[in-house]
């Protein structure tokens, strides 16, 4: 029977390993794993090193050793405190919930935080968590899981853009009787969040000497019917091929984007085409207020001639005041925060297809708005026609 060969370690390796523990404040387990040294062997070296009994290691000052030990403990306490703080931030919504909600939170974050830490903060036991984990779901749990599926599906169908209030109304419109409290609770426990919004920046260039209209709208955004006032503006979207310019026309009453045009060139024709589409779709009567900013495209002869031809009332914002044109600015923020900022477009055609779908299908026909009593713009327009 062959005799087991004992591993031999050089004095330099022993010295380096001990210094990593004592001077660099690394843990025994970490150094043991990094250097492939048995934990018990390393522990013996460290004890000898602190006493000066290990070759290549001087005697350590007891006060210094005590101070290093205290620093190591403080670092552990700080790491634990930071972990608890993050845990509290993410689990704040379940502290007032029952044990099942707390156990569900622990299940969702067990790979991020230790179960013992979460259990202590939430006031439950690890044993209770494992009992819950292997227990057959009750009727209430099955209902909650079904509700979670509904909330998750609705969240995805609305492009991850609805708050708890709008998501609750969306589910009600589909015939589901979930309470607002349950929708909000499920979102918090399962970390269902809206897409992060970026700040929207207005970049209108009104530094020109072209004729402008007076401001006839005067921020009167509460109108009584469609085709009383339209809000017009332009924005742009970056693609790998270059900029894609988008001109839009929004009805102030229904919040619907009634006209738009997408082009690779920022000329007067793009705003004329957008307004022409809106006119063909809605066939407004004379006297309609068509409001825009002071961009040079909206001061062009072609645009002004179109307004005069239909006997509309041209209106323009005060110089540098984006609030005068808030309705369409709000739409651009929605378009970019809910779509554009989360995409990468290789070509302009990709962006055009995506934006057209967002406008025609999602925004105009599906996306409910609180100011429309949780209806979509298309629903608001159709209900107005039926009531007229």
Secondary structure, DSSP 8 states (H G I E B T S, - for coil): ----------HHHHHHHHHHHHTS---HHHHHHHHT--HHHHHHHHHHHHHT-STT-----HHHHHHHHHHHHHHHHHHHHHHHHHHHHHHGGGTTS-HHHHHHHHHHHTTTS-HHHHHHHHT--HHHHHHHHHS---HHHHHHHHHHHHHHHHHHHTTT---HHHHHHHHHHTT----HHHHHHHHHHTT----------------S-S-----SSTT----SSTTSEEEEEEEEEEETTEEEEEEEEEETTT--EEEEEEESS-SHHHHHHHHHHHHHHH---TT-EEEE---GGGGSHHHHHHHHHTT-EEEE--TT-GGGGHHHHHHHHHHHHHTGGG---SSHHHHHHHHHHIIIIIITTT--BGGGTSB-HHHHHHHHHHH-
